[in-house]
Amino acid sequence: MKFEQSFSQQQRQTQKLAMTQQLQQSIQILQFNTEELVEFVESKSLENPLIDFVEPIYKTDYSSTTNSRSYDSDEKSNYLNQIPDTHISLFEYLLEQVHLNYRETYLRTLVLYMIEFIDLNGFLTLSLEEAALHTGATNIQILDALTLIQQLDPAGVGARNLQECLMLQTERDDHAPELAYIVLEERFTELAQRKWEVITKQFDITLQGVQRIFDYVQTLTPTPGAIFGNTSELYIIPDVKVRIEDEQILVTSNKKGQPEIHFQQKYFDRMKQENDKEVNKYLKEKQQEFEWLQKTLLQRGDTILNVAKAVVERQQEFFLDSSRPINALTLKEISEAIGVHESTVSRSVNGKYLETSFGVFELKKFFTNKVGTNQSEDGEELSADSVKRSIQALVDEENKAKPLSDQKLVDLLKEQSIDISRRTVAKYRDQLGIASSSKRKRYDQ
């Protein structure tokens, strides 16, 4: 067998996209939400003496969610200053109550030890046996300490499981249904699984009575300590505003909510006079960095605004119709409309918000896949949102004593010329937070 080697030189011309650091950062900047953008620009200003960073100033009528509290729109403030400087934790709150309410005794020492094992939801993660073993206390002393803990606020704190948590809240509520506590204590599983016949027989009450207890338990919190686990939320600063004038929808950038940068010209001129080669090189690099950052911030704002305008144009009904319908819309449709890549649209809508007179909404909310085509003559394309609204309407109007099954919902939707499968109905029902028909049945109708 003969082996041969041959060598040759050829020139080939290929095109490659070099992902420079600045290009990577430009992509990252588009993806940033406003809070992340402010942090990034501020960090750049600390690294570059030629960048004068101006934090965003805005009116505090923006809220973190569509349904959150409103604030005096005349008050102006830096948005970061709206976060309280201090935030009390559940542990600190319990600690304060112990020192205020209990005398300095051995029992209080046990209480202080045990509250260290209460998790963020308010549950005790230490068993009584472990507490006795680690402290050397008797079982009676540990039980006494637990009783003191469970008398603290919030009601339900110090529970060892969900059942005990609900019982503790019920015990301290003067308005709880008469048999609620004992039903939770003796028939918790049956109540949760809606095996209510067992409860009616044992406690000699009607199904309507059990229904009242069940409804009451639904008002209790399964995680009493969770409210302390949330640090004060940042208020959402919308990237764009939508207002309606003479039935015309106007979309504008929210420039007040965005960070600004200015060039430190005086510093630049003063350093330039040094006439030092290394200093001049440094100044040139920092000036180029400023120009790049300024250009990138402008491009980010323009891109988000263009995407928002295209979205609003295709979702006009949402802004004009009080029922707020959302039409089927994909990233591809917007990318083709404004001539950018789908990934650019995706980065422009994630974490970016739109302010209206009736709430603040994330831009990605307006994208929903097509479910199918309305079987009526108009052949209208259906969005998942429109089908969900139809399901919600049917459930709202159903006879609660005989709730609609998923198959019945399928049949009723078909009468509205909406042809979807039972599995899809079940999926949308779950997404809407609607329980199955067996769990929606009520006995007090």
DRENKESE-752592 format. One line per 8 residues: number of its first residue (from 1); their letters; for each residue x, y, z of C-alpha. Coordinates in Angstrom, 1 decimal. Each point is the difference from the previous one (the first is absolute). Example, Ala and Ser with C-alpha at 12.3 -4.5 7.8 and 13.67 -1.06 7.14 Angstrom:
<atoms>
1> as> 12.3:-4.5:7.8  1.4:3.4:-0.7 .
</atoms>
This chain:
<atoms>
1> mkfeqsfs> 0.0:0.0:0.0  1.4:3.3:-1.0  -0.4:3.1:2.2  0.5:3.5:-1.4  -0.1:3.4:1.5  -0.7:3.1:-1.9  0.1:3.6:1.1  -1.4:3.0:-1.7 .
9> qqqrqtqk> -0.7:3.7:0.7  -3.4:1.5:-0.7  -1.6:3.3:0.8  -3.5:-0.1:1.3  -2.2:3.0:0.9  -2.6:-0.6:2.7  -2.3:2.2:1.9  -0.2:-0.2:3.8 .
17> lamtqqlq> -1.7:2.1:2.6  2.4:0.8:2.8  -1.9:0.5:3.2  1.9:2.9:1.5  -0.3:0.9:3.6  -1.9:3.2:-0.9  -2.4:-2.0:-2.2  -0.7:-2.4:2.8 .
25> qsiqilqf> -0.6:2.9:2.4  -2.4:1.7:-2.5  -2.0:-3.2:-0.1  0.1:-0.2:3.7  -1.1:3.6:0.4  -3.1:-0.6:-2.1  -0.9:-3.0:2.2  0.4:2.0:3.3 .
33> nteelvef> -3.1:1.2:1.8  0.1:3.5:1.3  1.5:-0.9:3.3  2.7:-2.0:-1.5  0.7:2.7:-2.6  0.4:2.6:2.8  2.5:-2.2:1.8  2.0:-0.7:-3.1 .
41> veskslen> 0.2:3.7:-1.1  0.9:1.0:3.6  2.8:-2.6:0.0  1.3:1.3:-3.3  0.0:3.6:1.4  2.1:-1.2:2.9  2.6:-1.5:-2.4  0.0:2.9:-2.4 .
49> plidfvep> 0.7:3.5:1.4  -1.4:1.6:-3.2  -3.5:-1.4:0.6  -2.3:2.1:2.1  -2.8:-2.3:1.1  -3.4:1.5:0.7  -2.4:-2.3:1.9  -3.6:-0.1:-1.3 .
57> iyktdyss> -2.6:2.3:1.6  -3.6:-0.8:-0.4  -3.4:0.6:1.5  -1.0:-2.7:2.4  -3.3:-1.0:-1.6  1.6:-3.1:-1.5  -0.8:-3.2:1.8  1.6:-3.4:0.1 .
65> ttnsrsyd> -3.0:-1.9:-1.4  -3.3:0.8:-1.7  -2.0:-0.3:3.2  2.5:1.4:2.5  -0.4:3.1:2.1  0.1:3.5:-1.4  2.1:2.9:1.2  -0.2:3.8:-0.1 .
73> sdeksnyl> 0.9:0.9:-3.5  1.3:3.5:1.1  2.8:-1.5:2.1  3.2:-0.3:-1.9  2.8:-2.3:1.1  2.9:-2.1:-1.1  -1.5:-3.4:-0.5  2.7:-1.8:2.1 .
81> nqipdthi> -0.8:2.3:2.9  -3.5:-1.5:0.1  1.4:-3.2:1.6  0.0:0.2:3.8  3.5:0.1:1.5  -1.0:-2.7:2.4  -2.1:-3.1:-0.3  -0.9:-2.1:3.0 .
89> slfeylle> 0.2:-3.8:-0.4  -2.3:-2.5:1.5  2.7:-1.0:2.5  0.5:3.6:1.1  -3.7:0.5:0.4  -0.3:-3.1:2.2  3.0:1.0:2.0  -1.5:3.4:0.7 .
97> qvhlnyre> -3.2:-1.6:1.3  1.9:-2.4:2.2  2.0:2.7:1.7  -3.1:2.2:0.4  -2.4:-2.6:1.3  1.9:-2.7:1.9  2.1:0.4:3.1  3.6:-1.1:0.1 .
105> tylrtlvl> -0.4:-3.6:1.1  1.3:-3.4:-1.1  -3.2:-0.5:-2.0  0.8:3.2:-2.0  3.5:-1.3:-0.7  -1.6:-3.1:-1.5  -2.4:2.2:-2.1  3.0:2.1:-1.3 .
113> ymiefidl> 1.8:-3.2:-0.9  -3.0:-1.6:-1.8  -1.0:3.1:-2.1  3.4:-0.3:-1.7  -1.4:-3.1:-1.7  -3.1:1.7:-1.4  0.2:0.2:-3.8  -1.0:2.9:-2.2 .
121> ngfltlsl> -3.6:-1.4:-0.3  -0.4:0.0:3.8  0.4:-3.8:0.5  2.1:-1.5:2.8  2.6:-2.3:-1.7  1.3:-1.4:3.3  -1.7:-3.1:1.5  -0.9:0.2:3.7 .
129> eeaalhtg> 2.3:-3.0:0.6  2.9:1.8:-1.6  -0.7:3.1:2.0  0.0:-2.0:3.3  3.2:-1.8:-1.0  1.9:3.2:-0.9  -1.1:2.1:2.9  -0.3:-2.7:2.8 .
137> atniqild> -3.5:1.2:0.8  -2.8:-2.3:0.8  -2.8:-0.8:-2.5  -2.5:2.0:2.1  2.3:3.1:0.0  0.4:-0.3:-3.8  -3.7:-0.3:-0.4  -0.5:3.1:2.2 .
145> altliqql> 2.5:1.9:-2.1  -1.7:-1.0:-3.2  -3.4:1.2:1.4  1.6:3.4:0.7  1.3:0.2:-3.6  -3.3:-0.9:-1.5  -1.7:2.8:1.9  2.2:2.6:-1.8 .
153> dpagvgar> -1.0:1.8:-3.2  -0.6:-0.7:-2.8  -2.7:-2.6:0.9  1.2:-3.4:-1.1  3.7:0.6:0.6  1.8:-2.9:1.7  -2.2:-2.7:-1.6  1.7:-3.3:-0.9 .
161> nlqeclml> -2.3:-0.7:-3.0  -2.8:1.5:-2.0  -2.7:-1.5:2.1  1.3:1.5:3.2  0.6:3.3:-1.7  -3.7:0.2:-1.0  -1.1:-1.1:3.4  2.0:2.7:1.7 .
169> qterddha> -1.5:2.7:-2.2  -3.5:-1.4:0.6  0.5:-0.2:3.8  0.8:3.8:0.1  -2.9:1.1:-2.2  -3.2:0.8:1.8  -1.9:0.0:-3.3  1.0:-3.5:-1.0 .
177> pelayivl> -2.9:-2.5:-0.7  -1.0:-1.9:3.2  1.4:-3.4:-1.0  2.9:1.2:-2.2  2.7:-0.7:2.6  -1.1:-3.5:0.9  -0.6:-1.0:-3.7  3.6:1.2:-0.8 .
185> eerftela> 1.3:-2.0:2.9  -1.8:-3.3:-0.6  -1.0:0.0:-3.7  2.5:2.2:-1.7  0.8:-2.4:-2.8  -3.7:-0.7:-0.8  -0.7:3.7:0.0  2.8:0.7:-2.5 .
193> qrkwevit> -1.0:-3.0:-2.2  -3.6:1.0:0.1  -1.2:-3.2:1.6  -2.5:1.9:1.9  -2.6:-2.7:0.6  2.4:-1.4:2.7  0.0:3.4:1.7  -3.8:0.5:-0.2 .
201> kqfditlq> -0.5:-3.4:1.7  2.6:0.5:2.7  -0.9:3.5:1.0  -3.7:-0.1:-0.9  0.1:3.0:-2.2  -1.3:0.6:-3.6  2.1:0.2:-3.2  -0.8:3.7:0.1 .
209> gvqrifdy> 1.7:0.3:3.4  3.1:-1.8:-1.3  0.0:2.3:-3.0  0.1:3.0:2.4  3.0:-1.5:1.9  1.7:-0.8:-3.3  -0.5:3.6:-1.3  1.3:1.4:3.3 .
217> vqtltptp> 3.2:-2.2:-0.1  0.6:1.4:-3.5  0.3:3.4:1.5  2.9:-1.1:2.3  3.6:0.3:-1.0  2.1:-3.2:-0.4  3.2:2.0:0.4  -0.4:2.6:2.8 .
225> gaifgnts> 3.6:1.0:-0.1  0.3:0.5:-3.7  -0.9:3.7:0.1  3.3:0.6:1.8  1.9:-1.9:-2.6  -0.6:2.6:-2.7  2.4:2.9:0.1  -1.7:3.2:-1.0 .
233> elyiipdv> -0.6:-0.3:-3.7  1.5:2.4:-2.5  -2.6:2.0:-1.8  -0.3:-0.7:-3.7  1.1:2.9:-2.1  -1.8:-0.4:-3.4  2.2:0.3:-3.1  -2.9:1.4:-2.1 .
241> kvriedeq> -3.3:1.8:0.6  -3.2:-0.5:-1.9  -2.7:2.7:0.1  -3.2:0.4:-2.0  -1.0:3.3:-1.5  -3.1:0.4:-2.2  0.0:-3.8:-0.4  3.5:0.0:-1.3 .
249> ilvtsnkk> 2.6:-2.1:1.8  3.3:1.8:0.6  3.1:-1.8:1.1  3.0:1.9:1.5  3.2:-0.8:1.8  0.2:0.6:3.7  3.3:1.9:-0.1  -0.4:1.1:3.7 .
257> gqpeihfq> 0.4:-3.6:1.1  3.2:-0.5:-1.9  3.6:0.8:1.2  1.8:2.9:-1.7  3.7:0.5:-0.7  1.9:3.2:-0.8  3.5:0.5:-1.1  2.4:1.6:2.5 .
265> qkyfdrmk> 1.4:2.5:-2.4  1.7:2.2:2.6  1.9:-3.0:1.4  0.9:-1.2:-3.5  1.4:3.5:-0.9  2.0:0.3:3.2  1.6:-3.4:-0.4  0.7:0.6:-3.7 .
273> qendkevn> 2.2:3.0:1.0  2.4:-2.4:1.7  1.2:-0.9:-3.5  1.0:-3.5:1.2  0.0:-2.8:-2.5  -1.4:-2.6:2.4  -2.6:2.4:1.4  -1.1:0.9:-3.5 .
281> kylkekqq> -0.4:-3.7:-0.9  -2.0:-0.6:3.1  -2.2:3.0:-0.7  -0.7:-1.2:-3.5  -1.0:-3.4:1.2  -2.3:1.4:2.6  -1.5:2.5:-2.5  -0.7:-2.9:-2.4 .
289> efewlqkt> -1.6:-2.0:2.8  -2.3:3.0:0.8  -1.0:0.4:-3.6  -0.7:-3.8:-0.3  -2.1:0.0:3.2  -2.0:3.1:-1.0  -0.7:-1.5:-3.5  -1.0:-3.4:1.5 .
297> llqrgdti> -2.4:1.6:2.5  -1.7:1.9:-2.8  -0.2:-3.1:-2.2  -1.5:-1.9:3.0  -2.7:2.6:0.5  -0.8:0.2:-3.7  -0.2:-3.8:-0.4  -2.3:-0.5:3.0 .
305> lnvakavv> -2.2:2.9:-1.2  -0.2:-1.4:-3.6  -0.9:-3.4:1.4  -2.7:1.5:2.3  -1.5:2.0:-2.8  -0.3:-3.1:-2.2  -1.5:-2.0:2.9  -2.5:2.7:0.8 .
313> erqqeffl> -1.0:0.3:-3.6  -0.9:-3.7:-0.1  -1.7:0.0:3.4  -2.1:3.1:-0.3  -3.1:-1.7:1.4  1.8:-0.5:3.3  0.4:3.7:0.4  -3.4:1.1:-1.4 .
321> dssrpina> -2.3:-2.8:1.2  -0.7:-0.1:3.8  0.0:-3.8:-0.1  3.7:0.1:-0.9  0.1:-2.8:-2.7  3.4:-1.1:-1.2  0.4:-1.2:-3.6  2.3:-2.8:-1.1 .
329> ltlkeise> 3.5:1.5:-0.5  3.4:-1.5:-0.5  3.6:1.3:0.3  0.5:-0.8:-3.7  -2.9:2.3:-1.1  1.6:3.0:1.9  3.5:-0.8:-1.2  -1.2:-0.1:-3.6 .
337> aigvhest> -2.0:3.2:0.5  3.0:2.1:1.2  2.8:-1.9:-1.7  1.9:-1.4:2.9  0.8:-3.5:1.2  -2.4:-1.9:2.2  2.6:-0.2:2.8  0.1:3.9:0.0 .
345> vsrsvngk> -3.8:0.1:0.4  0.3:-2.5:2.8  2.6:2.0:1.9  -2.1:3.2:-0.6  -3.1:-1.4:1.7  1.3:-2.0:2.9  0.1:2.1:3.1  -1.1:3.1:-1.9 .
353> yletsfgv> -3.3:1.6:1.1  -2.7:2.1:-1.6  -2.0:2.5:2.0  -3.7:0.8:-0.7  -2.7:1.9:1.9  -1.3:-3.4:1.2  3.2:-1.7:1.1  3.5:-1.0:-0.8 .
361> felkkfft> 0.7:-3.1:-2.2  3.0:-1.9:-1.0  0.4:0.1:-3.8  0.3:-3.7:-0.3  -3.5:-0.3:1.3  -1.3:1.0:-3.4  1.6:-3.0:-1.7  -2.2:-3.1:-0.1 .
369> nkvgtnqs> 0.0:-2.9:-2.4  -2.8:-0.7:-2.5  -2.2:-2.9:1.3  -1.8:-0.5:-3.2  -2.6:1.6:-2.3  -3.6:0.9:0.9  -2.2:-2.4:-1.8  -2.5:2.7:-0.9 .
377> edgeelsa> -0.1:1.7:-3.3  2.4:2.8:1.0  2.8:-2.5:0.5  1.5:2.2:2.8  3.2:-1.3:1.5  -0.3:-0.8:3.7  2.5:0.9:2.6  0.5:-2.0:3.2 .
385> dsvkrsiq> -1.1:3.1:1.9  -3.4:0.2:-1.8  -0.7:-3.7:0.6  0.9:0.4:3.6  -2.4:2.8:0.4  -2.7:-2.1:-1.6  0.7:-2.8:2.5  0.0:2.4:2.9 .
393> alvdeenk> -3.3:1.5:-1.1  -1.6:-3.5:-0.2  1.3:-0.9:3.5  -1.2:3.3:1.5  -3.5:-0.7:-1.3  -0.2:-3.7:0.9  -2.3:-1.5:2.6  2.3:-0.4:2.9 .
401> akplsdqk> -2.0:-2.9:1.3  0.6:-1.8:-3.4  3.3:1.4:-1.3  1.0:-0.5:-3.6  2.4:-2.9:-0.8  2.9:0.5:-2.4  -1.9:-1.9:-2.7  -3.1:2.1:0.6 .
409> lvdllkeq> 2.2:3.1:-0.5  1.3:-1.5:-3.2  -3.6:-0.4:-1.2  -1.0:3.5:1.0  3.1:1.5:-1.7  -0.8:-1.9:-3.1  -3.4:1.7:0.0  1.9:3.3:-0.1 .
417> sidisrrt> 2.0:-1.3:-3.0  3.1:-0.6:2.1  1.2:-3.5:-0.7  2.7:-1.1:2.5  0.8:-3.3:1.8  -1.0:-0.9:3.5  3.7:-0.1:0.9  0.4:3.6:-1.1 .
425> vakyrdql> -3.0:1.0:2.0  1.5:-1.7:3.1  3.3:1.8:-0.6  -1.5:3.4:-0.4  -2.3:-0.6:3.0  3.1:-0.8:2.2  1.7:3.1:-1.3  -3.0:2.1:1.0 .
433> giassskr> 0.1:-1.5:3.5  -3.4:-1.6:-0.5  -0.4:-3.3:1.9  -1.5:-3.1:-1.5  -3.8:-0.4:0.0  0.0:-2.3:3.0  1.9:2.6:2.0  -2.2:2.9:-1.2 .
441> krydq> -3.2:-1.6:1.2  -1.7:1.9:2.8  -2.7:-1.2:2.4  -1.4:3.4:1.0  -1.6:0.9:-3.3 .
</atoms>
